[in-house]
Amino acid sequence: MTRQMALVGFLQAQNCTNLPSSWRHPESRSDSMSADYYQEIGRILEAGKFHLAFFDDRLAMPDRYGNDHAHTVEYGIRCVKMDPVVVLTCMGMATERLGLGATASTTYFDPFDVARRFQTLDHMTGGRAAWNVVTSLNDGEAQNMGKDAHLEHDFRYDRADEFMEVVLGHWDAWEDGALIVDKKSGRFADPTKVKRLDHKGQFFKSRGPFTVPRSQQGHPVVIQAGASGRGQRFAGRWGEVVFTAARKLADARQGYAAVKNEAVKAGRDPDQIFLCNLTMPVCAATKAEAEDKMALINKLPLQIDALSLLAEALNYDFASKGLDEPLTTDELKSMQGILGIRDGVLKASGKSNPSARDFVDFSGRGQVHDAIVGGPKEVADALEEMFVERGCDGFVIAATIVPASYADFVKHVVPELQRRGLFHKDYAGNTLRENLGLKRPAIGAWKGRQQTAAE
């Protein structure tokens, strides 16, 4: 079968999209704390045959800039953050085939809790669930979760490796066929097919037995988005859908090859990993109409949006320096969180000691940088080049207007991608794994990755 792209809708259970100014757009719905808001998005994405609706999440509103939340609340910079799993469940009730993914942190949650929550979601949605594995970002999240400071970057990933072993171990506790449900004999399940984990590791202890049987697709699909070298190793070992954020084809191809190579080193089939690149299309029936839309969107972002989100993402207070004052090497080294942002700014600016303004200008944080603006042909051309040239296996579609951005993409771009044979015309099955072309995981299959990665 001809290779086809995967499409993911990028969502947040908050007052705006990943673009913090989106709520300011006159066409954006203002009821982002209602079930109907998310259910409408779900119906639009499913009509467009999207594989997955994915919810990003943080455990704190952005408050690292000036160590204060006042600007965040005043300007609506992602200040409302609801539980994405609850919101996702409401979306699942309005859809039948659309995959449903949510974020949960390995740094601040317990492996048994995460395993049970997402395996339950998988049952409730008929095998459509996915878990986005994150290690979280900053001290604000740490302090909300009872800690004084966020853990060091690479240490978080070391800990997350063991977290994954515990979760997957619990998901493997019930074999297929363990359920009997024989009312006459009174036997509900075969106890020889339900195993206790008894995990005792460096970071976690978890006994079991796990309390949720295997689901229709085995267990939820695992999403990851590591961008640093350590993050790419983690993604190559565990991720099944991996999110990337390359703006240029050359960078995308480099990152694509790096993650696929990490998968091979971990003993995995690289074709069983889908790398989906974050993309913000602004589309309409014609290029001229799309450019008119973009002109209005460009008026919405504020400089404080970018500074606030940069401080959040890098766990560094950009208010501590003058806007044009170069950051010292030590200050750059002290940054944590999404280090791919820092490294990208260093590369794009060509400066070894960029300023806060350079971070605003070159990171694209909180802004509409490198949006794909055009009619069906222009947008499809850009996506096709990135996909065919192996910069990615699909796209994470971000919105500037909710829900109009998703509706425009489904109306104008999806038919063009289908006409070119780049995107499916209907779902292949009922589960997320079937629709992505991922194999149903065998019991214990992940253990080979553990051994290979440790060699």
Secondary structure, 3 states (H helix, E strand, C coil): CCCCCEEEEEEECECCCCCHHHHHCCCCCCCCCCHHHHHHHHHHHHHCCCCEEEEECCCCCCCCHHHCCHHHHHHCCCCCECCHHHHHHHHHCCCCCCEEEEEEECCCCCHHHHHHHHHHHHHHCCCCEEEEEECCCCHHHHHHCCCCCCCCHHHHHHHHHHHHHHHHHHHCCECCCCEEEECCCCEEECHHHECCCCEECCCCEECCCCCCCCECCECCEEEECCCCHHHHHHHHHHCCEEEECCCCHHHHHHHHHHHHHHHHHCCCCHHHCEEEEEECEEECCCHHHHHHHHHHHCCCCCHHHHHHHHHHHHCCCHHHCCCCCECCHHHHHHCCCCHHHHHHHHHHHCCCCCEHHHHHHHHCCCCCCCCEEECHHHHHHHHHHHHHCCCCCEEEECCCCCCHHHHHHHHHHHHHHHHCCCCCCCCCCCCHHHHHCCCCCCCCCCHHHHHHHHC
